[in-house]
Amino acid sequence: MSIEKELQTRSGSLCELCGATDGLVVYEVPSSADESADSCLLLCDTCRTQIEQPDAVDANHWRCLNDSMWSQVPAVQVMAWRMLTRLRAEGWPQDLLDMMYLEEDVQAWAEAAGDGHSDSDAVKHVDSNGALLEAGDTVTLIKDLNVKGGGFTAKRGTAVRGISLVADNAEHIEGRVSGQQIVILTKFVKKSN
């Protein structure tokens, strides 16, 4: 049996994302592990075009994902997650993403195309005033801080030069105070000019 026939049987000859009946074509989901029907979808021309040309996306067309995201077919779940992730700035897709559950392997497949990862997801360190901190910056303490294990208090107004950022925690930076390397909470510093 051909892949197209398998997909028509699986979907009832409907677009697996929006339910349309016209112009159905086989679409191989990118980053899939194999080339079987399990890694393909039967899509209408509208869905396929909008998936392949992100600048031509009509967000209202994708409200159909409210139903198709519950499919038991992993390829459908992957494309529903990817499209909802692309559209999450609209508001309603984020609500659907919050409800959606994917098995670990399906989630990994969904994320393999890079959707959902942007510069805005990166850890950003900001000071008490909201100014972006970068490695090497100089900051000033805005509060007396007791240094645990150091046996001293870092005084308000102390300049900490050449800070380093803790990569996995936006609230922590590291710097040298009184000759000792310490971890400082970003809410207790302000960036110096």
C-alpha positions as CSV (number, residue, x, y, z in Angstrom):
1,M,0.0,0.0,0.0
2,S,1.4,3.4,-0.9
3,I,2.0,6.1,1.7
4,E,-0.8,8.3,0.1
5,K,-3.3,5.4,0.4
6,E,-2.3,4.8,4.0
7,L,-2.7,8.5,4.9
8,Q,-6.1,8.7,3.1
9,T,-7.3,5.7,5.1
10,R,-5.9,7.1,8.4
11,S,-7.4,10.5,7.8
12,G,-10.7,9.6,6.1
13,S,-9.5,11.6,3.1
14,L,-9.5,14.9,5.1
15,C,-6.7,17.3,5.8
16,E,-5.2,16.1,9.1
17,L,-4.8,19.6,10.4
18,C,-7.9,21.6,9.3
19,G,-10.3,18.9,7.9
20,A,-10.5,20.3,4.3
21,T,-11.3,17.9,1.5
22,D,-9.8,19.6,-1.5
23,G,-6.3,19.6,-2.9
24,L,-4.9,17.0,-0.5
25,V,-1.2,16.1,-0.8
26,V,1.3,14.1,1.2
27,Y,3.6,16.2,3.4
28,E,6.6,14.8,5.1
29,V,7.1,16.3,8.5
30,P,10.7,17.7,8.7
31,S,13.2,16.2,11.1
32,S,11.4,12.8,11.2
33,A,13.3,9.7,11.9
34,D,11.9,7.6,9.1
35,E,10.2,8.0,5.7
36,S,7.1,5.9,6.5
37,A,3.5,7.1,6.6
38,D,4.0,7.7,10.4
39,S,6.3,10.6,9.5
40,C,3.9,12.1,6.9
41,L,0.6,14.0,6.9
42,L,-2.2,14.4,4.4
43,L,-2.6,18.2,4.1
44,C,-4.7,20.6,2.0
45,D,-2.9,23.1,-0.1
46,T,-3.7,26.0,2.3
47,C,-2.1,24.3,5.3
48,R,1.0,23.1,3.3
49,T,1.6,26.6,1.8
50,Q,1.3,28.3,5.2
51,I,3.7,25.8,6.8
52,E,6.3,26.2,4.1
53,Q,5.9,30.0,3.8
54,P,5.8,31.4,7.4
55,D,5.3,35.0,6.1
56,A,2.0,34.0,4.4
57,V,0.4,32.6,7.6
58,D,-3.2,33.5,8.4
59,A,-3.5,33.0,12.1
60,N,-7.3,32.6,12.0
61,H,-6.9,29.6,9.7
62,W,-5.0,27.8,12.4
63,R,-7.8,27.9,14.9
64,C,-8.5,24.4,13.6
65,L,-5.6,23.2,15.7
66,N,-7.9,23.5,18.7
67,D,-9.3,20.1,17.5
68,S,-6.4,18.5,15.6
69,M,-3.9,19.0,18.4
70,W,-5.7,16.2,20.3
71,S,-5.0,13.7,17.5
72,Q,-3.3,10.4,18.5
73,V,-1.1,10.6,15.4
74,P,2.4,11.8,16.4
75,A,3.0,13.6,13.1
76,V,-0.2,15.6,13.6
77,Q,0.8,16.4,17.2
78,V,4.2,17.6,16.0
79,M,2.8,19.9,13.3
80,A,0.1,21.3,15.6
81,W,2.8,22.1,18.2
82,R,5.1,23.7,15.7
83,M,2.3,25.9,14.2
84,L,1.0,26.9,17.7
85,T,4.6,27.8,18.7
86,R,5.0,30.0,15.6
87,L,1.8,31.8,16.3
88,R,2.0,32.0,20.1
89,A,2.4,35.8,20.0
90,E,-1.3,35.9,19.0
91,G,-2.3,34.9,22.5
92,W,-4.8,32.1,21.9
93,P,-2.1,29.6,20.6
94,Q,-0.2,29.9,23.9
95,D,-3.4,28.8,25.8
96,L,-3.6,25.7,23.5
97,L,0.2,25.0,24.0
98,D,-0.3,25.2,27.8
99,M,-3.0,22.4,27.5
100,M,-1.0,20.3,25.0
101,Y,0.9,17.2,26.2
102,L,3.4,15.4,24.1
103,E,5.4,12.3,24.9
104,E,9.1,12.9,25.3
105,D,10.1,11.5,21.9
106,V,7.3,13.4,20.2
107,Q,8.3,16.6,22.0
108,A,11.9,16.1,20.9
109,W,10.8,15.6,17.3
110,A,8.6,18.8,17.5
111,E,11.5,20.8,18.8
112,A,14.0,19.4,16.3
113,A,13.0,21.9,13.6
114,G,14.0,24.8,15.9
115,D,10.5,26.2,16.4
116,G,10.0,27.5,19.9
117,H,13.6,28.5,20.4
118,S,14.4,32.2,19.9
119,D,16.7,34.8,21.3
120,S,13.9,35.8,23.6
121,D,14.2,32.4,25.3
122,A,17.8,33.0,26.3
123,V,18.7,33.7,29.9
124,K,19.0,37.5,30.4
125,H,20.6,39.1,33.4
126,V,19.1,42.5,34.4
127,D,20.0,44.8,37.3
128,S,17.6,46.3,39.8
129,N,16.6,49.0,37.3
130,G,16.1,46.6,34.4
131,A,19.3,47.4,32.6
132,L,20.7,44.4,30.7
133,L,24.0,43.1,32.2
134,E,26.8,41.6,30.1
135,A,29.9,39.7,31.1
136,G,32.7,42.2,31.9
137,D,30.4,45.0,33.1
138,T,31.0,47.0,36.3
139,V,28.1,47.0,38.8
140,T,27.6,48.8,42.1
141,L,26.0,47.2,45.1
142,I,22.8,48.9,46.3
143,K,22.6,47.2,49.6
144,D,25.0,45.9,52.3
145,L,25.4,42.1,51.7
146,N,26.6,39.6,54.2
147,V,29.0,37.3,52.4
148,K,28.4,33.8,53.7
149,G,31.6,31.9,54.3
150,G,33.6,35.0,53.7
151,G,33.3,36.5,57.1
152,F,32.7,40.1,55.9
153,T,30.0,42.4,54.7
154,A,30.1,43.8,51.1
155,K,29.1,47.5,51.7
156,R,26.6,49.4,49.7
157,G,28.3,51.5,47.0
158,T,31.1,48.9,46.4
159,A,32.0,48.6,42.7
160,V,32.3,45.1,41.4
161,R,34.3,45.1,38.1
162,G,34.5,42.5,35.4
163,I,31.4,40.5,36.4
164,S,30.6,37.1,34.9
165,L,27.1,35.8,34.3
166,V,25.8,32.5,35.6
167,A,24.6,30.9,32.4
168,D,21.6,29.0,33.7
169,N,20.3,31.5,36.3
170,A,19.2,35.0,35.3
171,E,19.2,36.1,39.0
172,H,22.9,35.4,39.7
173,I,26.2,37.0,38.7
174,E,29.7,36.5,40.0
175,G,32.2,39.1,40.9
176,R,35.3,39.8,43.1
177,V,34.7,41.7,46.3
178,S,37.6,42.2,48.8
179,G,39.7,39.8,46.8
180,Q,37.1,37.0,47.1
181,Q,34.9,35.6,44.2
182,I,31.2,35.7,45.3
183,V,27.8,35.1,43.8
184,I,25.6,38.2,43.9
185,L,21.9,38.5,43.2
186,T,21.1,40.8,40.3
187,K,18.4,42.6,42.3
188,F,21.1,44.0,44.6
189,V,23.2,45.7,41.9
190,K,22.9,48.5,39.4
191,K,24.9,48.8,36.3
192,S,27.6,51.4,36.3
193,N,28.2,53.6,33.2
